[in-house]
Amino acid sequence: DVTGRPIGMIGVGQDITARKQVEQEKSRVAQELQTFIDTANAPIFGCDALGLVNEWNNKSVEITGFSREEAMGQDLVKVYITEEFRDQVSMVLNNALGGQETANFEFPLFTKNKQRVEVLLNATTRRDVTGRSIGVIGVGQDITARKQVEQEKSRVAQELQ
């Protein structure tokens, strides 16, 4: 009114139904992708720009014996890679951080009970929404059995000569 006392209220509303639906769909897709990673029949791990583990799927747990909780935050190269391959694996990870991805890189890693597992790895740059490199995602394959068969074939071929 003329004295400055409120006599009513005006409200402005906006329909945000569509925005909420988009947010829910993004959340659903993110959850679905995380499920794909967790349940993939291949070891999948991720590390940040410092080389610290920030992704460790179920197959990585199965192959290494290290739980997700044990692996998260650990230095991937120092903790899980055999001494003689640390420089090479570091180079592959650093290359991926710089945008140069690597396919079919073979290296051994240690299991929790100190067994050697041979892994065939594809290292891919992980980027944020602006395209900036923030880490590396590695998708591997346990090739230990295949390598053992190859070694046995070579041994037998040597004996036959």
Beta strands, then each sheet from edge to edge (+ up, - down):
strand 1: 44-48
strand 2: 53-56
strand 3: 102-110
strand 4: 116-127
strand 5: 133-142
sheet 1: 2+ 1- 5+ 4- 3+
end
